[in-house]
Every structure is written in structure tokens, then in C-alpha cells.
């Protein structure tokens, strides 16, 4: 199941969790997110956000992404993604 946070703005938009990526330098994993804008059926990807490479596995990066989505849903902002969240 895809998890989305919908944003109340003039142009409809949503943020969703994307596939984590692994760093070539420290081999840790980053949580990734995508921001989509537009009406359903005509959406376009507006941005991709990636945390620092902080997590030892892809699974831990996904768990962190869910925690970040909780914060985004609650506060309207992501947590500091330069440190473990």
C-alpha cells in the first residue's frame, strides 16, 4: 500500500515514500520521498527529497521514512533529515 500525505494548497499535491537509495561512499541507506502536484490523472513529479545516508539497511530506511511521514502529517514539515529520525 502506498502511503501519501495530501497537502491543502491551491494546487493539489501529495508527498509519498519512494524507494530508498544506498550511498556509494558509506554504503548506508537514505529515505526518499516524492512530491506530486496536479489533479489526479494529470499529476507531475515536482520534487524528490532524500535524507542523508544514515541507515544500515533498506528496511531501516523505510521504517524511518514512515516516521518522517508521521511528522510531516502532524506538523506539515519533515524532521531534520541530516540526522537519524
N, C-alpha and C positions, 0 to 999 in steps of 0.2 A: 504494500500500500504506500502510495506517495504521500508525503506529509507536506502541506502547504500552510503558509501564513499569509492571509489576504490582507492587503493594506487599504485603508479607507482614504482614497485620494480622488482627485478629479478624473484621472485616467486609471482604470482598474489595473491593479498589479498584484503580484504574489511572489513570495520567496519560497523556494523549495530546496531540499537537500540534494546535492549532486554527488557523484562518485568520488570518494576520497582519492588523493594522489600521493605518491611516495616521492620523497626528496632524493635526488641523486647524490647530494652532499652528505647528509647524515642518515639517510635511509629510513627516517621516521615518516609518519603519515600526517597529512593535513586534512582537516574537514573542509568540505567545499559546498558552496551554495550558489544557486542561480536566481536572478531576479527577472521575472517575465512581466511585460506590460501589454495592455491592449485587451480588447474584448475576446471572450472565449471563441476559439476557432480562428482568430486573427492575431494571436499573441506573437510577440517577438522577444527574444532574449535581449535584455538590456544590460545585464552585468553578470559577472561571475566573481564571487568573493571566496577567498581561500585563507584559512588560518595559517599561522606559522607551522612548520613541520614539528609537531610536538608529541605525537602519539606512536607507541611502539608497534601497533598493528592496525590494519584496516578496520577491524571490528571496534577497537577503542576510538578511532577517529569517527566512526558512525555514531557511537554512543555519545561522544562529545557534541556531534552535530545535533543530535536530538536535544541535548541540554541547552545548546545555543538557541535552538528554535523555541524552547520553553521561555527563555529570557526575552527573545525577540517578540514573542506573542504577548508576554506580560508587560514589557516596558517600551516596545517599539524600537529597541536598539539591540544590536548584538553585544555580547560580553567582549571584553578585551581578548582578542584572538591572537595576541602575541605571547600569551602565557596560557598554561593549561587551565581550561574552564570546565 
